Amino acid sequence: MKIRRATTDDAGSLARLHVDAWRAAYRGLVPDERLANLSYARSAERFRRSLAEGAEETYVAGKTGEAVGFVTLGACHDADVDQETTGEICCIYLAPTHWRKGLGTLLCRFAEETLRTRGYRTVTLWVFAGNARGTCFYEAMGYVPDGATKVLDVGAPLEVVRYRRALLNARR
């Protein structure tokens, strides 16, 4: 499985992965109406803008011509952390057909290593409180809740929980 930096040409593939993953992973958690209204076209446009701006980095995983997962990472912008030493995994999404095959682990470890080589000592990420699959995955990867929560409006207010993990041998 190859991992490479995403470009604006990947926006359509990323949008399909994102929408399909949301619909599969968050059914029963996010309101059905919100999931039904997700749009490949709107999502692709958001990805195009985000990739062009480059504030965060997105990496796509797959074989030649087939994107099956992606990870987005960058500096953590939470006001209560040391932003010089704390990076963030903004999201990891996989095609549902690739769940539980090691790709999530591969993308998570890739993101951690990328952040570590940039000098970050800690990595954070946010997970829907009711997302048992996600919380189990990140806890198995060594992440622990750090006590921070917030509420996101995704058609209904949903609590998200921040998880944290130390990165060994950070360069800063």
N, C-alpha and C positions, 0 to 999 in steps of 0.2 A: 504494500500500500504506500503510495507516494503522498507526501504532504508538501504543498507549495503555497506561496503567497498568492492570495486571490487578487484578481484584477477586475476592472469594471466589466470585462467580458464575461465574468462569472456571475454577474448579478442575477440572471435568470435561473441558473442552477441553484444558487444560494437561496433564492426566493422559494423555489419548489421544495427544497429540503426544509426550510424554516416553516413554511405553511403546513406541509405534510407532518412534520414532527409535532408541531403545536396541536394539530387536530388529533393525532394519535395519543400523545403524552398527556394532554390536559383535558381530554373528554371527561366530564364529570367534575372537573375542578373549575375550569373557565366556562362561563355560560355558553350553551350551544349556539346561541345567536351570534356571539362574538366569533366563535370558531367558524361558523358558516359564512360569515362576512369577511373572513381573511381572503385576501386577493393576491394571486401570484404577481399581477401587474403592479399593484401598489407596493408590494414587498420588494419587487425587483428595482423599482425606482428608488426606494429608500436605500437599498444596497448600493446602487450605482452612485448615489450622492455620498454615502458614507465612505465607500472605497475611494472615490475621487478626492474627498477631503483628507483622508488618511489620519484622522485623529486616533483611531484604533487600528489594530492590525487584524486582518482576517486571513486564516489559512484554510485551504480546502484539501480534503483527503479523498483519494480515489485512485482508480486505475486510469490509464490514458482515456480521456474523453468521458469518464463517468465520475461525477462528484457524488460521494455517498455520505459525507460529513464535513463539518467545518467547526472551527473554533475562532472566537474573537477575543483578543486580549489587549491590554494596555495598562496605563497608569491607573491606580485607584483614585477616584475623585471624591470619595467620601470625606466629609469635613473632619471626622473624628479619628483619622488615621494619619500616620506620617507618610505623606505622599511621595517623599523622596525614597522611601524604602519599601513601599507597599504597592504591588502590582495587582491587577484584577483579571480574572477570567470572566469576561462579560457574558459569554454563552458558549455552549457546546451543543450542537444539534446533529443528529444522525438520521439518515433514512430509516424508517421503522424496520425495514427488512434487514438492517445491519445492527440492530440492537443485540446486546449480549454476545457479541463476537469479538470483543477486545478492541474495537475501534475507539470507543469512548475513552478507554484507558490510554490508548496510544495518543489521542489528541490532548488529553489532560496532561500527560507527562511531557508532551512536546511543548505545550504552553508553559508549564512550570519551568522547563529548561530554558526556554526563550526568555522568560522573565528573569530567571536566575542569572543568565549571562549578561543581562542589562543592569545587574547590580541590585535587583530587588531582593529583600530578605524574607518577605512575607507575601503570600498571595491570598486574595479574598475572592469570593463569589457569592451570588445571591440565588436562593432557591425558594420556590413557592412552598409555604409551610405544609400544605397538603399533598405535596408531590413526593409520595413515599419512594417511588423508583429513583428519583433524583437524590433525595437525602440519603438513601441506602448506598447509592453509587459513590457519592462524595465522601461519606463516612468511611466506606471501604478504602477509599483513596487516601485516607489520613486527615481529612478535613473535620473540624469541629465547629459547632456554633459558637460565636463569640459574644452573644448577648444582644447584638444589634438586630432590630427588625424595622420594617416600614410597611406601609400599605400601598399597593398599586391598584389603580382602577383599570381592570381588564373587562369592563362590562359589568363588573361587580367588584367591590373592594376585596382584595386578597392580600393576606400577609405574606411577606417574603422575609426570609431569615438569612443573615449573613454568616457564611462559613469562612474559616481561616486555616491556613497551614503555613508553617515555617518552611522556607527554602534553605536547604543545607548548602554550605559553602558559597554563599552569595559573595559577590566581589566588592561590595561597598564597605 
